[in-house]
Amino acid sequence: MTIRSGKKTRIDIAESGALSDLAFLLIVFFIVIAVFNVNSGFILGLPGKDSTKILNVKDIINVTLQADGSFQYKDNAVSLTEVENIVSRRLEVRPNMTFLLVIHPEVPYQAVVKVVDIVRKLDVENFSFRMMDISP
């Protein structure tokens, strides 16, 4: 039986390729995280405390969202597709029009989201909303 000597052969790390693999993975990691775009959601341009803006009454579309999720435009009940058609037609005539959404406090959340989706899809630049006053 032969006994081996206590000398161990050392493997040079630079020759093993481990560092090059690690460097490659780090480069890929930093490239990937640099490309990710954080979804910022719906960005609201809120006015300053003392700012005033004068609007032409003809530039405002006033749509009311009732508690049951129905819409009213100029005291007429309209559907969501009709609201979309009204907004798109108005944008052709007045591209810097303002969409004002008056929301009933008890409206389902999803109904508001649908209106915001339409406003974003049509690229309405001026979007405003407020809660309906239902106090007696």
N, C-alpha and C positions, 0 to 999 in steps of 0.2 A: 504494500500500500504506500502510495507516495503522498507526501504532505506538501501542500503548496505554501509558498512563502507568503508572509503577511503583507506583501506589497499589493496595493489595489491600484488598478489603472484608473486614472481620472479622465473623465470625459470633459472636454472643453465646451463650455456653454455656447460660445460663439460658433463652434463648428457643428453643433447639434441642430441648428436651425430653429430652436425654440424662440430665440429672441426675434428672429425675422417673422415668425408666425405671430408672436405677440404684437410686434410693431404693426403688422398688417391688420390685425383685428382692431387695434386702437385707432388706426387711420379710418377704417371702415365705420367704426362706432361714431367717431366725431363727424364724419361726413353725413351719416344718417341722421344724427340729432340736429345737425345744422340745417337740414332740409325740411324738417317738420314745421308746419305752420299751425300755430295754435288757433283754434276756432274762436273768434272773438265774439260770436253771437250777433245780436242786433245792436248796432252802435247807435246811440241816440245823441244827437247834437243838441245839448241843452243850452238854452240861452243864459246869459249872465243875469245876476240879480236885478240890475238896473237897466238892462237893455230893452229897447222897444223896437218893434218891427211893424211897419205899416203894410197892411195887405189890402188888396182890392177884393171886395166882396165877391166879385165874379170869379176870383181865383180859388175860392174855397168850396170843396165838396164836403157837405155835412151829412154823415151817415150815422144813424143811431142803431146800436145793437141792443135789442130788448132782452129781458130776462130769460125768455124761452129760446134764445138763439136766432130769432128772426131779425131781419134788417128793415129799416125804414129810411127812405130817401125822399125828401120833399113831401112828407106825410103820406107816402105810399109804401106799402109792403113790397119789398123786392127780395129776390133770391141772391145767393152769393155769386152766381155767374152773372146776374144782372149788374151787381155792384162792380164786378170786374169789367164788364162791357162799358159801363158808365165811366169808370176811371180811365180806361184806355182811350175812349172817344174824347174825353176832356183833355187828356195829355196831348193828343194830336193838335188841339186848338190852343191850349195854354200849357206849354211844357213845364212851367215853373209853378203849377197850381199846388195848393195845399189840401191834403186829405185829412179831415177832422173826423175822428171816430169818437162818438159819445157812447160810453159803455155803462150799462146797468150793473149795479154792484153784485147782483145775483146771477149774472150770465155765466154759462159754463166756460171754463178756461180755454177749451179747445176751439170754441167759436172765435175767440180773440186771436188765437194763433193762426187760424185760417185766414183771417183778414190781413194780419201782418205778413203772411206768406204771399198773398196777392199783391200787397203794396210793394214788397221787395222784388217780386217777379216782374212787375211793371216798371221798376226803377223810379218810383215816386220819390223825389228828393225831399219834399216837405211833408212830413207825416206828424200828426199831432193827435193825442187822445186825452180824454178826460172822463172822469166818472160822472154819471148822471146824478143830479141832486134829487133824491126821493123823499126828503124830509117833508112832513106835513106842514 
